[in-house]
Every structure is written in C-alpha cells, then in structure tokens.
Amino acid sequence: MTRTLGFILGDQLDPRTPEILGLDREHDTIFMAEVKGESESPPSHVQRTVLFLSAMRHAAKRWEEDGWGVRYVEITDPSNTHDLEKELERAIDELEPASIRSIRPGSHRVFGMIHDVVDKHDLGYEVLEDPHFTCSLDEFESWAEGRKELTMEYFYRERRKALGILIDDDGKPIGGAWNFDKQNRKPLKDPPLIPDRPGFTIDEITKQVIRDVSEVLPDLPGSIDHFNWAVTPAQAQAGLNWFIKHALPSFGDSQDAIWVGNHTLFHALLSPAMNLKLIDPMNIVNAAIRAYENGEAPINSVEGFVRQIIGWREFIRGVYWHEGASYPDRNELGHDGKLPGFYWDGETDMVCMRDAISGVLEMSYAHHISRLMVTGNFALISGIEPCQVDAWYLGMYTDGVEWVTTPNTIGMALHADGGVVGTKPYAASGKYIKRMSNACGSCRYDINARSGHSACPFNVLYWDFLDRHRDRFSSNRRMAMILKNLDRMDEDELVQIRVSAKGFRNEFGIA
C-alpha cells in the first residue's frame, strides 16, 4: 500500500520533482502515464508527442535508478485505457494511496480532473506551486488587483526590480532603458550566417518512443524526420550553452525578422525544455546576464531575451490563472470561420504562410513573429474561430502547454479576450511582412494591391477586418490613426475590399 501517490505530469520533469513534492522513497510512489488521448485531442504534432514521451521515460528511468518507486504506464501497455483520468483511477485502485500530491498542472482541465478523482475516491489532495516561475500566482494576483488594464510592460519592470535583474545600484535599468525594442526590430538584408545548432543524440529510449508512437498513433500530423529536441537536462544545458555563445549576440537585432527557409534564425529554441522543466528559467536568465557582463553579448540582445522569460512568460501564466477556467472559450470578436486546410499541409500560394507552416510541419516550431504576425495575424483578420486556432497552436508546437499557448493565442494573437493581454489587436497588412521578411519578392500575390483576386490576402483581409470591427475599435485610442486611414477610403474601394475578402474566405475554406 502506497502512502502518497506523487502524480507527475509530462511537463514536470525536473530531476528534483520527487523532492519538491516531499515524497518518501520507502513509502510513496511516483505515478506517470502516457495516454493517446493527450495526443489526439487536439491532434498533436508527432515531434511534440515524441518529445513529451521520451523526456518522460528518461525522467522515470533516472528516478528508478535513484531508488524511487515508479508506476509508469507506457503507451503500448495492453492495459492502458489511454485516458489520463482513468489511468489515475486505475493507479489509485491498485496502489490504494491515502493521498495524492502533485505540482499545479499547466491546465484548468487537468487540475479540475485531479480534484474530481480525489473527491470521488475520498482521498486527500495536496497541490504544490510550481517552483519554475519567478512570480507566484499570489504575487501576480496582488499585482493585478485594482488595475483597469494588465499591462505586461509595467509587470515586467516590477519583476526586474523585485528580482534585481539588470538593475544598477540606484535601482535604474542597466543601459538606461527598460527595453530596447527600437533596436530589436531590424529586418535581415542578407541570408543569416548562423553556426550549426547542436545535434542531440537519438538514444535507444527515443528510438523506442518513435517506434511506439508510429504504431499507436500513426496518423499524427507533421514529420519526425528532423527531430532534434532536448529530452534530458544535459541536452537542454547543451542547447543553452550553444545559444549563449553563437546566437545571443545577434538575437536582439534580428529577433523580429523572418527569412524564408530559415525557421529558427537566432532564437534559442529553449521554450520546450523550459516548459517540460528540463532546465530552470533562472539558469537561462543568469547565463544571458553573464554574457552581457563579460562583454559577450550586447544589452539589447540580453534585455530582449530576458524580457521574454521573466516578463512575458510569467505575465502570460499569471493571466491564464487570473482569468479562470472559461478563458479558453473567449470569442469577443464573434469570429466563427473554419481553420483552412493549409494550416495542416502548408499548401498555399502565400509564401509567408507556406514558409511558416512548413517550418511547423518539419520541426514543430516557429519563432514568435512567425506565430504572431503570420499564422496568428492571418487567423485574426480572416475571422477564424479562436478555439480552432488555439487547438492548432497547442498541438502543433513542441512548447505547447495550455497555460502558455492559450493566453498567447486567445489574448495576443486573436484579441478574443477583448483586450486583457493586448490593448489593441495585433492585426497588420502584408506591408508588415514585406518590411520584416524576404517573402513577398517571390510571392504571386501583389503586395501593393488592397483588393482583387491577385492582391495580397493579408492586405485585403486586414482592411476588411478593420471595416467589420470599426465600431468596436472606434473608442480604442491606439486604433485611432489606423481607423483614420480606413475613413479615407471611398465606399467603392471598401465594397471591392469586402467582395475580395469574401472571395478569399470562400477560396480558403474559412467561410
């Protein structure tokens, strides 16, 4: 009989997790389960599934070798119900624990499921806060209390001060500014020269996971051919070391750039390892700060990178829990379009979309501008239903976990939360993509046209989006200049835009 069942999820793989949970090697049991259901709804990219399962098996093996009792259900186990709730109940029935203990899950759904199970079985349940964040949820609630708007920039500045990060002795930001965005929005003029990233060895555990996933989940989207993700803390550390030395110095200048055929540029690709807890965020932050202090990376690169971790990452998590379990269902703009088929196969004449989605299919990744200003922007201005877009982002990226994916999608990309995450929608025409990428020069669509079948769909759909939501955004001071440009159009041009937008939505299968 087990005294306490330590329920460890696939994104809680810090080697210290059993100690964090306060488990006892002699009396307690770790429980972990691989289930098809978590990869089928929503459909999970094959690399995302392999990453989670391989990292889980590596962690379980390490804990077993360290003397922990581990009940581990593999995806090929004939007794596997392939439902996380049922597997937890099966473990309870067989091990008869007196209580359940877990770190707070990364989704309202799983958190609610655990509560339902322990109530059903009349067990005690202790939930511990996740130590892999620098701002506790209580601290976030205290910061958010009484504010009319939750502005990330203000949150970020307070966290910088609280943590003493990039702050001088007088409490001022090092470098003389809180952010260096103006320096970090440069397009690339030539193909980027980036040293090869480290190739992570695909060991026998990962090979077996690939075979198992191929057998049990043969229809998952995406390709496994280019799998190169860290599945252990050592590999995650190697990825960090490479980034600090080879990419961080150029990260700032080019962090918002897009280059067709290069899906990673100077980005770190550490978010999957952070989200699975294979590497601690402060380990990453401190490494970047040391690079600045040693003169190995400029302040605009280091500050921009650090902001993503202690600012945006923490802010988004706080918003997710602050807004409650209904947040994923928000649809303030009333969009009900269908997700186009090219989100699954990349078959579109829009070069920017084809390139962004091909990167997702190939490696289950895209950097933040491809996500926000290409695939996200298109979904916003074309009026796709938010829950469909959210499911796609959650399933198709290796760093997809609900606490981070949903606020970034529902809030930032789609403005479906009515302005909680962003005070204005991140909508843009094709001119933004032309400015930040090399995609438009080889595209069949006319980047200068705003209507007609040959016009850039981003242009057509952008102006149609503003036209459709003119009344809603008329009171938004950040939209005033944009709406003035819309007001300068005569009715004939607006009619042409509306007709063209309807044609594109029908052609793409959105309407």
N, C-alpha and C positions, 0 to 999 in steps of 0.2 A: 504493500500500500504506500502510495506517494503522499507525503505531507503537503507539498506545494507543487503545483504544475506551473512551470515557467513557460508561458506561451510566447515564443519568439517568432516574429514575422520576418518576411523576406527582405525588409528594408531596415532591419535592426541587427546588423551583423558585426558590430564592433566586437573584437575579441573579449572585451571586458563585460559584455552584456550580462552573463550569469552573475558576475559580482555586482553589477549595477542593480540587478534585480534582488540581490541579497539572498541568492539561493544557497542551499547547503548540498555539497556533493554526496553526502551519505543518505539524506532523506528525501531530497527533491529531484524532480525530473524535468528536463528541458523537452518541450514539445514543438515540433516543426512539421509542416506538411506542404507537399507540392500537390496542387489540385488543378485540374483542367479548367474549372470554372473561372479562375482568376486570369486565364489567358484567352478565354472565349468571349467574355462579356466585360468590356469591349474587346474586339479582336486585337490581340497583342502581336506586335512585330516579333518574328521568330528570334531576332537577336535580343530583344528585351526579355523574352521568356528564357532563353538560354542563359543570359546574364544572371537573372534572378536565381534560377535553379542551380547554376554552377557555383555562384557565390554562397548560396545556402549550403550546398553539400560540402564545400571547402570549410565553411564555418563549423558545421556539425562534426566533421572529421576531426578538426582541431580540438573541439571541446571534448569529444570522446577520448582522444589521446591524452587530454589533460585530466581525465578522471571523472568527467561529468556523465551522469546518466542521461541518455538522449533517446527519446522516442521520435523517430524520423520516418515519415511516410513518403515514399518516392512515387513519382507519377505513374510508374509501371506496376506498382503493387496491386495484385488482383483484388485485394480487399478495399482499395481506395474508392471512396464514394465520389471523389472529385468535387466535393463541396466543402468549403472551409468550415462552415458551421457544423456540418455532420461529422467531419473529422475531429473537431474539438469535442463533440459529444461522445464520439467513439473512444477517444482517449480518456475522457472522464469515466466512462463506463468500465473500461478495462483497468485503469490505474487507481481509481477511487480516491482522488485527491481531496484533501479537506478544504483547499482554497486554490484560486487561480491568481497568478501575478503576471503582469505584463507592463511593458513600457507603452505609453499612449500610442495607439495606432495612428497611421497617417491619413485616415479617412473616417468620416462620421459613420459610414456604413459598417465598417469592421468594428468600430468602437461600440456601436449600438448592438451588433450581433453578439459580441462577447457579453455584454450586460444581459441580453436576453437569455443566453445559455446559462450563465451562472445563476440567474434568477430561477430559471426552470429547474435546475438541479440543486437549488438551495445551498449554493456554495458562497464562500467569501470571495471577494474580488478586490485586489489592491492594484491600482494603476499608478505607475511612477512617471513623472515627467521626463521627456527625452532630454538628456544632457548635451545633445549635439546641436544645441541652439544657444546663442549668447543672450537672448532675451526670453525670459519665461513668459508664459501666457498671462500670468498675473501682472507682470510688468507691462506687457502690451496693453492689457485692459486698463491699467492705471493711466498709461499714456493716452489712450483713446478716449477716456471718459470726458464728456463735456465738449468734445471737439465737433464742430459742424462738418469738417472735412478731415479725412485721414490722409494727410499728405506725406508721401514717402520721404521727401527731402528733409522735412522737419524731424521725422522719426530718425532718419539716418544721422543727422547732426547730433541729436541727443545720444544716440548709441555710440558715436565716435567719442563724445565727451565721457560717457559712463565707462567705456572700456579703455579710455586713454590711448586710442589708436590714431596715429598721425596727428597728434596734438602737441604743441610746444609747451614750454614751462608756463606760459601766460594763458594757456587754455585756448590759444588760437590755432587754426588749421595750418599744418605744415604746408609750405608752398604758397601761403597767402590766400587760398580759396578753398571752399568746401568741396567743390567739384571742378573738373576741368573739361566739361562737356564740349566746350567750343574747340578744344584741341583734339577731341576724340570723334570727330565726325568727318574724317577725310576719306574720300574715295581713293581707290588704288588706280594709278595711272598705267602701271605695267604689271605683268604676272608676278605674283609674290614669290620670293625665294625663301622657302622655309625648310630647314633640315628635316629629314625623315623622322617621324614620330617613332617611339619605341614599339617594337613588335612583341606583344605578350604571348608567351608560350601557351599553346593549347594543350594542356596536360591530359592525362587519361580520364580524370574526372570530367573535364569539359567535353572531351570527345564522347564519353558515355552519355552525358546530358544531351548532346546534339543528336545522338542515335535515338535516345528515348523520346525526345520531342518530335523527331521525324516520324517515329512510329505512332505516338499517341495523338499528336496534334499536327498532322501532315499538311493542313490547309492554312496555316498561319501566313499572314502577309509578310512581304519583304524577303530579303535574301540573307542566307547565313554565310555566304562565300567570303565576306570581308570582315568576319567577326574579329575584333581586336579591342576588347574591353577588359579592364582590370577586374579580376574576380577574387583577388586576395588583397589584404592591406599592403603587402610588399609591392605588388604590382601597382597599386594606387599611388604609393610613395614614389615609385619609379616614374610614373606619369607626371607627378608634381615636380620632381627634380628636372625632368625634360622641359616642362613648361617654363619654369623659373629661368633656366639657362638660355633656352632657344627662342621662346615666343613672347614672354612677358615684356621684354624691352620694346617690342613693336606692337604690343597688344592695344595700347591706348589709341595711337594714331589711327589704327585700322579696325577698331572693334565694331564699327557700324558699316564697314564695307562689305560688298558682295562681289565675288569673282566667279563667273561661270566655270564649272568644272572643279572648283576647289571648295569643298563644303565645310572646311574647318578653319582655314586661314590661321590666325594667331591665337585662336581661342584655346582654352585649357582642356576641355573635354573631361573635367573632373566632377561635373554635377552628378553623373550616375554613381560614382564612388562615394561622393558626399551623401547622396540620398539613401544609399544602401548602408551607410555608416561604416564603410571600409576605411575612411580617412576622416579625421576630425577637421571641421571648418577652421578652427583657430590655428591648427597646424599649417594650413594653406595660407591663411592671412599672415601669420608670422613669417613664413618663408618669403612672401612677397615684400613685406616691410624690410626684412633683412637685405633683400636685393636692392631696395632703394637706399638704405643706409650704407651699403657697401659700394654705391655708385654703379650698380649693375643694371638698373632699370630706372627710367625717368618717373617723376612724380605723377604725371598724367596717366601713365600706364598702371602704376601701382594703386593710385587712388581709385581709378575707374574699376579696377579688378576687385579691390577690397569692398567697394560700394555694392557690388553685386552680391557679396556674401553676407556682410554684416548689416547691409541696408536692405536691398531688395528682397533677398531670400527670407530674412527674418520678418520683414514687413508683410510679405505675401502670406507667410504662415500665420501671422497674427490675424490678418484679415479673414482667412479661411475659418478659423475657430471663432472669431468675434462675430461673424455674420450668421453662423448657425447652420444646421443641417439642411435647410432649404436653399442655401446659396447656390448649389449646382443647378437648380431649376430656374434661376432668374432669366428673364427674357424681356427686359424693359423696352426694347425697341420693337417687340412683336414680330420678329423675323421667323419665318416658317419654311424657308427654302430647303431643298434637299442637297446633301453633300454630293458634289459632282463625282462621277466615276474616276476622273483623272487624279483625284486625291489618293486613289488606290493603285493606279498603274502609271501615272506620270505622263499619259498620252494626251498632250495638248500642244497647240502651236505657240502658246505663250512661253517664250524662252525662260523668263524668270521663274514661272511656276514649274515648268518642266524640270529645270535645274534644281530648284529647291526640293521638289518631291522625289526626284531621282536620288538625291542625297539621302533622304529619309528611307527610301526603299533599299538603298545599298548599304547604309550603315546605321540606320535607326537614330539619326542625328541631324540637326540643323542648328546653326548658331542663332542668337536671339533676334537678329534683324531679319533673317530669312523667315523665322517663325512669325514675328510680329508684323513686318511690313510687306511680306509677300503672301504666304499662305493665310495668315491671320487677317491681313488687310483685305484680301480678296473675299474671304468669308464674310467679313463685316459689310463691305459695300455692296455685295451681291445679295445680302439678306438671307444667309443660311441659318437654319435653326441652331441656336447656341449649343444645345445638348449634343447634337450630332458632331459638331466641331470639337467640343470638349472631349467626347469619347475617342475621336480620332487622335487628338494630341496625347491623351492619356495612354492609349495603346501603342502608338507608333514610335515613341521615343524611349530610349533606354533610361532616361532620367524621369520617366513618367510615374509620378506618385500623386495621389489626388490632392493633398494639401498644397502642393506647388502648382500642379497643372491647372486645376480648376480656377483659382483666382487669376492666374495669368491669362487663361482663355476667356472665361466669363467676364472678368473685370477689365483686363488691359486690352486684349486683342479685340473683343467684341462689344465692349461697353454695354454688356447686357445687364450689369448690376446697377445701371443708372448713374454711375459716376463715383462709386465707392473707391475703386482703385485708381482710376484716372479721371481728372476733372473734365477732360474732353475726349472724344473718340479719336483713336489713332487711325484715322482714315487719310488716305493720300492717293493722288493720281499717279499715273505712270511716270510723271516727271521726277518724282522722288526716286523711283527705281533707276531711272536713267542717270540721275546725279550720283547715285551711290554704287552703281554696278556697271558691268560691260555687257549686260544682257540685251539691251534694246537695239544695238547695232546689227544684230543678226536675226532679229525677230521680224516676222512677216507683217505684223500689225504696225500701223502708223502711230508713232509716239506723239505726234503733233496734232492728231485729229481727236475731236471730242464726240463725234457721232459718226454713224455709218458702220457697215459691216467690216471695213478694213481698219477702223480706228482701234487704238489700244483699248482692250476691255477695261483696264484699270481706269482710264480716263472717262469712258462712258459711264461705268458703274459708280465712280466717285461722284460725278456731278448729279447723277440720278439719286444717289444716296442722300446728298445734301438737299436736293429738291424734295424728296419724300419726307425728310425729317426737319424741314425748315422751321416749322412752328415749335417743335420740341427744343431745338438748339438756339432759338432766337434770344433767349434770356441768358445764354452762356456767354460771358464776356470774352472767353478765349476763342469763341467761334465768330465773333463779330466781323473781323476782317475777311474771313473766308466767305461768310454769307453776303458781304457786300459785293464780292466778286460774282457770286451767283445772281445777285439782284441786277447786275449789269447786263445779263443775258436777256435777249428779247424772247418773246413767247415762242416764236418759230423755232429758235435754236433749242429751247427747252423741250418742245414737242419732239424734235428729232432725237434728242438725248433719251427721252422716255421710250420712244419707239425702239431705238437701238439697244437700250438696256433690256427691254422686254425680249428682244430677239436673242441677245446673248444668254439671258437666263433660260430661255427655251432651248437654245442650242446646247448649252452645258448641262441640261437636265436638272436645273435648280428649281424652276417654276413648277 
